Amino acid sequence: MAKPVETPFPDPGTLLPGATFGDCFSLTLQGHDLDAFETSQRVFGRTPGWIRGLLATRNVIARPFGLKAGSPSTQREGKQIGIFPVISRTPDRVVMGMDDKHLDFRVSVDITRRETGEQDVSVATAVKTHNWLGRTYLATIMPFHRIIVPAMLAQAAPKSV
């Protein structure tokens, strides 16, 4: 199977107006007819144990600073995937995200079909910080983000029967 790679995301403001940070990782898959919502559920609906541990640590550290902590236990069918509320969805794109007093973020899962029958699955992240705490938080989580997003994206391929 192909490995996720970082790809250009020249204007994160297209995903979140005013965003000051953006990145994108993509993966090319063959032999699947992918739907963005189902793919988003595979990517973000299952969290490996090592990532759950990092997120639990993040929530304990971030809570005193007033940063929101998403909870998979509050999922509502079609309204949330993993810890992320769904903002919009089409067959080829799902946008998730949250706004809070320190920063706003959006995550999109996009499916691009190629004439060869392959499909590119992309996960783009855009962040708009509001204050020094948001900027500090973003700088602190970036090394983890760059490891976690490709690991989650690797789950995009449907399981073979």
N, C-alpha and C positions, 0 to 999 in steps of 0.2 A: 504494500500500500504506500501511496505517496505520503511525504512528510509535509506538514504545514510550513510555509515560508512567509517571511514578512514581505509585504508588497506596499507600493507607494499609496499614500492617502494624502494628496496634496492640499485638500481643503476640508478640514474637519467641520468647518462652519456650515457645510451642506447638510450635515447630519444634526448638528446642534449649533444654531446661530450664536456667534460670540465665542465659540470654542477656541481655546488656546493650545490644546493638545489633541493629537489624533494619531492613531496607528491602525494598521490593518494587517491581518494574517489571512492567507488563503491556502486552499487545498484543492487539487484537481482529482475528481473521481470519475470512474468509468462504469458503465453498465447499470446506472441507476436513474430513475425518473424522480428526482428530488423535489420536494415541496419545502419552502422556507420554514413553515411553522413546525412540521415534523422534524426537520433537520435541527431547528433551534432546540426542540425538546431533547434530541439526542445529544447535542452539544452542551446545553446548560441544565438539562433536567436531571442528569446523573453526575454527581460530583465524586471523584475519587477520594478515598479516605485521607490521603496526604493533603489534598486541597481543603477538605472539610476542617482538618486540624488548623491549617493556616487561617481559614476564615473565622474559626472560633476564637483564635488568638487575636485576630484583628478586631473582632467585635468587643472583646474584653478591653483591649487597649483604647479603642475609639469611642466607646460609650461615654466616658467622662467628658469628652470634648464635644458631645452633642451630635456625632455623626450617626446617621441611620444605619441600622443593621437589618438587612433583608432576612426573611425567615421562610424556608421552604414549607413550613407547616401552615402558612397562610395562603397557599396556592388556591386559586380559583380557576376552574376549567376555562382555558382560553384567555384568561386575564393575566396570568403570571406563568413564567417558565423558570423553574428553579427559584432563585431569590429575586428575579427581575420582573417587575410589572411590565406587561406588554402595552406599548403606546400605539402601535399601528401594525397592520399585517396585510400582505398581499401574497399571492402564491410564490413570488420570487423574493420577497423581503419581509423581514420582521424587525421592528425597532422596539427595543426595550430601554428602560432607564428610570432614573429617579432624580428629583431635584431636592436639594437641601440647602441650609443656610451657608454652608462652606463651599459646596461645589455641586454642579449638575453634571450628569453624564448620560450618554446614550451609547447603546451597543446595537449594531445592526448585524443581521445574518442575511447575506445576499446569495442568491443562486443565479449564476450566469451560464446559459447553455451555449455550447460550441457546436459548430456544424459537424464536427467529428463525432458527436454523441457524448463527448465528455462534458462534465459540469464542474464549474469552479464554485466552491463554497468559500465565502469570505466573511470574516468577522472583523468589523471595524468598530473602534472605540473613539468617542469624542468627549472631551471634558472641558467644562467652563468653570474656572475657579472664581470665587467671590472675594476671598480675603487671604491673609497670610496663612491661616490654618489650612485652608483648602490647598494652597500651593505646597505647603509642607507635607500634607497628607499625600498628595499626588507624587511628590518627589520620593517619599518613603516607600510607597507601594510599587513604584515602577519596576524595580528589579523582579519582584514577584509576578507582576502583571505579565511581563515578557516571557515568563516560564509557564504561567497558568493558562493563558489564552491559547497558545499552540497545543498544550496538553488536552484542553477541553475540545478544541477544534478537531483533534485526531479522532474523536468519537463520532464524527459526522456521518461516516459510512454506515448504511443500514447493515444489520447483522445478517449474514447468510444463513439460510435455513438448511 
